[in-house]
Amino acid sequence: MSSVPQIKVPATYMRGGTSKGVFFKLDDLPEAAQVAGKARDQLLLRVIGSPDPYGKQIDGMGAATSSTSKTVILAKSSQPEHDVDYLFGQVSIDQPFVDWSGNCGNLTAAVGSFAISNGLVDAARIPENGICTVRIWQKNIAKTIIAHVPVSNGQVQETGDFELDGVTFPAAEVQIEFLDPADDGEEGSDMFPTGNVVDQLVVPDVGTFQATFINAGIPTIFLNAEDIGYQGTELQDQINGDAAALARFEKIRAYGAVHMGLIKDISEAVARQHTPKIAFVSQPKRYSSSSGKAVEATDVDLLVRALSMGKLHHAMMGTAAVAIGTAAAIPGTLVNLAAGGGEREAVRFGHPSGTLRVGAQAELIDGKWSVKKAIMSRSARVLMEGWVRVPGDTF
């Protein structure tokens, strides 16, 4: 029986926000994987343990959820006035593809820490004690993100007392600023791709729904919870255990993607699982989070539940939080109306694991809404560092 030796690739396993992923320096990757293409995708699929028909990713670093089937490639930035180039790959669990169509807002919290610790930020810009401002170029969406990373005795400070719902243990707070987060690329020239803050979305054999389509942080479709038969208080098992419900959400998402101009035909949605996201909102209600903690109606401005890679997220995607904060700041969107309407620069919303506050500064210019930045706090921590190993014939 013939055998192929494994190869090892330097890597770091990190938590960022409520996600985990495998981080690489670009120049540590095998030469064939240092450029976009089949070799890179095959390497990352094998590292994570995909595609896995069992849906468990036992033979890889993934943990069989959209929050943990993630990869990051970082390099010194090629952009002026930036420190690091950040490329994110969302690895499908059961299909052989890596989705490069969007950012991961949660793992963004770990990018600055990794960059400082791995020589991607000039030493002169790192204080002995204080906050290091890391200027990140997000390559997937061609946007600037600023991470404010605490430093103690010249090293990244990871421990602290900042608590983030969805993460068990406290850690050091990392403030993230998403600058000009609205999509202005080829696939969406406006924050609202249809030109409206609310549209009618017709989904054959499912129904007609009010929807807010927004390109901010990540392309997102917002629906009213009550319109699709929910309260907005649902936890993961109530959605993810219902195959028919998941199929309905995916059909709505596919038709919404066409409506947003992200794809031309609904058949293309299967190969574009990372974007757009689909979420539903409702006015505040009391509920128990997944940890059993009570969230009172008075604790939040609204409730939001969002799906990622076909499943209800256990907390909230960071990029979707940017979309929530931005939409909440703009009068008339479904998010804004669920929060009580009017103008606002910050919102606290309830999600399955608890609550999250996000701020956004929006303004109307020449009849079009724009957002200068969205701000939120996360935390990050190195879980393991060393090498990952894959069979030598992987790519």
N, C-alpha and C positions, 0 to 999 in steps of 0.2 A: 504494500500500500504506500503510495507516494504521499509526502507531506510538504507543506510550505511553511517555513519559519514565520513567526510573527515579527512585525516591526513595531517599534515604540516611538511615540510622538510626544514631545513635551506638552503638558496640558495642566490646567488648573480647574478644579471643580468649585464653583462659587454659587452662593445664594445671593440674589439681588431682589429686594422687595419680597414678593410672595412667589418668586420663581427660582429655579435652579438651572444651571447650564454648564457646559464644558467650554472653557475659554482657551483660545490659542493665540500665540503671536504668529502673524502671517509668515515670517521668515523661519519659523520652526516647523511649518508644514512641509511634507515631502514636496519636492520641486513641482511635480505634476499637479499638486493640489493648491499651489500658490496662485493659480489663476482660476477664474470662474469656469465651470464646465463639469463634465461628467466625472472626472477623477475626483474633484473636490466633493461633489455630491455623494459619490460612492463611499469616500472616506468617512464623511460625517454620518451617513446612514449606518455604517458598520460600527462606528464609535458609539452611537446612541442605541443600537440594537434593532434597527428597522431595515426593511419592513418585517413586522412580526404578526403572522396570522392569528397567533394566540392573544395578541393585544397586551402583552405584559413587558416586553423589552427586557427579558431575563438575561439575554446574551449581550448586554450593552449597558451604557451608563444612564440610559433613560429610565423613567419610573412610571411609564404608561399613562401619563397625563399631559395635557397641552402645556402645563406649567413647568414640566421637567424634561420635555423632549426638545431641548434647545441647544444651540451652539452659537459661539461668538468668535469672530476673527478680528484681531486688533493689530494696528501698525502705527508707526509714527505718521502724523498727518501729512498729506500732500497738499493740504489747503492752507493758504496764508492765515495767520492768527489763530490757528487751531493746534492742539497738542496731539490728538489721536484720531485715527480713522476707525470707525466702529461699523462692522458688518454683522448682521444678525441672520441666522438661518433657523427657521422653524421646521423641525424634522417631523414628517408624518409618522404616526405610530405603526399603521398597518399597510401603508402604501409606499412604493419606492420613489418618493420625491422629497426634496427640500424646498420649502416655500421662502423665496427671498423678497416677497412683495411688500413687506412692512417692517416696522421696528418692534422691539420688545421694550416697553417702558420700564418694566420691573428690573430687568437685567441692566438697564442703563445705570442703575444705582451702583452696580459693581464695576462698571467700565472705568470710572475714574480711579477707583481703588487699585484695580489691576494695572492700569497705566502707570500710576505712581510707583508701584512696587516692582514693575518690570522694565523700568528705564525708558518708558515712552514719553515721560514728561521731563523737560530739562530740569536738572537739579537746582538751578538758580531760581526756579519758580516754586520750589517746595519749601515752605517755612519749617523751621525747627519745631515750632509749636504754633497751632492756629488752624486756619482753614486754607486748604489749597484749592484754587479755582482751576478746574480742568475743563478745557475747551474741546468739546467732542464734535467731530463731523460724522453725522449719522449717514452712512453711504447708501443704505436702502432707500431713504426718502430725501436725501440731499438737504438735510437740515442741521442747524447748529443747536447743540444742547450744552448747557453749562452744569457741571456737577461741583458742588461745594463739599469737599471731602475733609473731614477732621484729621489732623496730623498731630502726633504726640512723640516728642523726642526724635523727630525726623522720620518716623514710621507712620503708616496709615493706622489710624485708631479705629478698631472694629467693634470693641466692646463699649457699652454705655447703657443708659437707662431709657432710651427711646423705644416706645412700644408701638408695634404695627399689627393691627388686627389681621389674622391669617398667618402670623409668625409666632411661634411659641415663646421664644426667649427675647428679651430686650437686647438692643445693640446701639451703636453710635448712629446718630441721625445724619443722613446725607440729603441735603436739599438739592432738588433738580429743577432747572429752568429749561423749558422747551420753548425756544425762541421762534417766533413766526411759525407756529406749528401747522397752520392750514396748508393743505396741499396746493402747490402751484406748479406741479410738474405736468407731464404730457397727459396723464390720465385724469386730471381734474383741475381746471384752471381757476375754480372758485371754491371757497369754503363750502358753499352750498351748490353742488354740481347742477341741480335743476333750476337754480335761481330762486327757489322758494324755501321758507323755513319749515313748511309743512306741505306734504304732497299726499295724493291718494295712490296707494300701491295696490294694483290688481294682481292677485295670484290665482290663476285658474284652479278650480276645485278646492280652494282653501278659503278665499274670501277677499274682501277689499278693506284695506286698513289705512288709517292715517299714519304717516311716517315722516320722520325728520331724517334726511340724508345729509351727513356732514363729513367733510374731509378736514379733520383736525386731530393731530396725534396719530390717528389711524382712521381710514374710512370706516364709518359706522352707520348702521341703520337702527334708529330708535323707534319703538312701537309703544303704544299704551298697553300696560299689562291687562287691563280689563277687556280690551278689544280682542285679546287672544285667549281669554279664559283664565287668567291668573290674577293673583293679588299683589305680586311684587315682593312677597315675603318668603317665597319658595327657597328651599335648600337644594343641594345637588341631587340627592336621591329622588326627589320628587320630579325632577326633569330628566335626569340621566337614566333613570330606570324605566322610562316610558319611550320605547322605540318609535311609536307612532308620533309622539310629540317632537322628538328629535328630527324625524323625517319632515314634519311640517316646517320646523324652523329652518331646515336646510333648503327647502323649496322656497320659502319666503326670502332667505338670504340670496339665493341664486337669482330670483327675479329682481331683488333690490340691487344686486350687483350690475345687472343689465341697465336698470333705471339710472344708476350712478355713472354709467359709461365705463365701468371697470372691465367688463367683458361684453362681447357682442351677442353671445348666445348662452342660455342657461347651462348647456352642456359643458362649458368651460369652467364652471364653478368647482367641479370636482378636483381640478388641478390647481385651484387657488383657494385653499382652505384657510389661510391666515388672514386674508382680507376679502371682502369687508367683514367686520364684526357685526353681530346682531344683538341688540339689547332691548329690554323692556323696562318701563318706568311706571311708578305710581306715586301717589301722595303718601306722606308718612303714615305708618301703622306700627303698632307694637309687634315684635316678633322675637323669637329666640334664635341666636346665631348658631352656627355649627358647633361651637364650643360649649353651648348651653347658656352663654351670657345673654341677658335680656337687653334688647335694644328698644328703648321707648320711642314713641312717636315724636316726643319733644327733643330727642337727641339728634334728629336729622332733619334736613330740608326736603328730602325725597328718598325713595327706594329705587335701586337699580339692580337688575340681574343681567348678566351678559354671558354669551356663549363664545367659546374659543375652540377652534378645531372640532366643531360638532358637538361639544359638550358644555354644560353649564360650568362656568369657572368657579373655583372654590372661594375666591375673594373678588378681586377686580384686576383686570389687565391694566398696567400702568398707562399704556397708550389710550385705552378706552377711557381711563379716568381723565386724560387730557380732553378727549372728545366730550365727556360729561361736563367738565368745568367750562369748556368753551360754549357748548350749547346752552348751559344754564345761564350764561352771561348775556345771551341774546334773546330779547323779548319775542315771545310767540312760538319758540320751538317747543316740542313736546316735553323736553327736559325742563325748560324754563317754566312751563305751565304747571308741571307736576310739582315744582318747587315753590309754587305760589305766584309766579309771574313777576313782572317788573324787572328793573335793572339790578344786577348784583355782580360783585367781583370775586366772590368765593361761595362755595357750596359744600355742605357736608352731607354725604349720601350714605344710606345703609346698603350693605352687600351681604352675601351669605356668611362671611366670617366676622362682620362687625360694621365699623364705619370708617370713612376716609374723607378728609378735607382736601379740596383742590381749589386753587384760585386761577382766574383767567382775566386778562384785560382785553376787552373787545371794544371796537369802535366802528361806527358807520362812516365810510368815506366814499363820496361820490355814488351813493346808493348801494354800496356793497359792504358787507360786514368783513372786518379783518380782526385778527387777534395778535397782539404784540408778543405775548408770552403766556404760558401756563406754568404754574408752580405747584410742586408737591414735595413731601418729604418721604423718604424710604430709608432703608438700611441695607447693608451688604456685609458679607463675611466669606473669607476663604474657608472651604470645607476640607479640601484635600488638594495637594499639589504633587506633581511628579511626572508620570508618563501614562498615556493610554496605549494599549496594544491592540493591533488588528492584524489579521492574517495578511501575509505579504502579497497575496494575489487579489486583495480587495479592489484595487483600481489599476 
